[in-house]
Amino acid sequence: MTEAAVKNTNCITLKGSAKLVAEYLNYGINSILYQRGIYPSETFSSAEYFGVTILMSQDEKVKDFLKEVLGQAQEWLLNKKVEKIALTITDVDTKEIMERWDFKVQYENSSSCDNPDKEIGNKDLQVIQREIRDVLRQIAASISYLPLLDCICSFDVLIYTTADCEVPEKWNETEPAFITNSQEVKLRTFSTSLHRVDTLVSYKAST
């Protein structure tokens, strides 16, 4: 069972839901970095999450980067400030974006509540875990249809927020990450009944 805070066996709080989404993003992004060969396979080690084996980066710079970015994302998810989180994969030499993974967020409970622990979902935690597991399995299988990345690539994580969001001083605004001549594959959706996350991947089509 995840460490996300739960009100009881079947009801997740808003704080727990934000933590669960951030956990999914961490495992999902690590899986993408491994599947797409962004770092050498020997720099990853296996971990289990909801019954799915995920390859997690052991590179300290990657771990620190994701901890900072997803930690901030979790805080903004709690305050309903996040619209989308995107993982971009870029050709190091040409700076062309080769692939973009979008994690689009919707807020399913429109009620306003000052205490995140009092905003409660109505979905069984086991059902949420099963939905997340299904998406992670799809991410792991993505190598079967995505084109080979035959160049040295880097990655970045972009967070699209509401206009009233206070951004940390050392963070920079960036231009939208467009892919020329792209194709798109939509993966499964999961919902905590408080946050809904749609996952899709866009990639440069073969010419």
Secondary structure by P-SEA (a helix, b strand, c coil): cccccccccccccaaaaaaaaaaaaaaaaaaaaaaacccccccbbbbbcccbbbbbbccaaaaaaaaaaaaaaaaaaaaccccbbbbbbbccccccccbbbbbbbbbcccccccccccccccccaaaaaaaaaaaaaaaaacccccccccccbbbbbbbbbcccccccccbbbbccccccbbbbbbcbbbbcccbbbbbbbbbbccc
